Amino acid sequence: MRPQIYLFGDSITEESFGDGGWAASLSHHFSRTVDVVLRGYSGYNTSWALKVAERIFPPVESGGAPPLAATVFFGANDACLADRYSAFQHVPLHEYKQNLQSIISFFKKRWPETVILLITPPPIDEEARLRHPYIENPSGLPERTNEAAGAYAQACISAAKECGCPVVDLWIKMQEFPDWQKAYLSDGLHLTPAGNRIVFEEVVKKLKEQGISVENLPVDLPLIENIDPQDPLKAFQDY
């Protein structure tokens, strides 16, 4: 079987196999070398993710292989404000960091050689969140703020560093570009195709730094250019 890369996260991961999605791009990038496996759960925070991780990721069966890598992309829901309409998704900052460390520990215990790549929550466009509330918002206040998202992004980076894991700082990366609010966010939170492209490029870069790249991986079965037109079956003798 081909090696695998797992993607574990919230709606930004769940939607990532859609048109222009970062997971779709990742799967295309690694075609014939890696199977990209999606485990995205819209609305989830790290507390809920930790609760179900055992069920989502069973132990490797005898003779099976652990994944090459797993991305952990949570925080956008944890960072919902505790006094706004999405308070039920809120996770206190210190608990969010602890949860990330527990998820990393779970993966490292289950797959000691697997690369665990964290991704921070993206920045938030508060005005757009007011235009696109998830449910009725009688307060007229955004349920998320960019300041809060930044604090959770920093906690994610800290957790990654303390656990020796690579991390994509999406919160900073997206804000390096002018008009990031409209260019990269479709509703102040979720990603446009251009925003998805940023995630894809950063994930590929971080994986390559860990030795996981198309150039370093064997291709699944003979390529068409390696098949002799005069003796096609010869190429399959070793399979």
Secondary structure, 3 states (H helix, E strand, C coil): CCCEEEEEECHHHHHHHCCCCHHHHHHHHCCCCCEEEEEECCCCCHHHHHHHHHHHCCCCCCCCCCCCEEEEECCCCCCCCCCCCCHHHCCCHHHHHHHHHHHHHHHHHHCCCCEEEEECCCCCCHHHHHHCCCCCCCCCCCCCCHHHHHHHHHHHHHHHHHHCCCEECHHHHHHCCCCHHHHHECCCCCECHHHHHHHHHHHHHHHHHCCCCHHHCCCCCCCHHHCCCCCHHHHHCCC
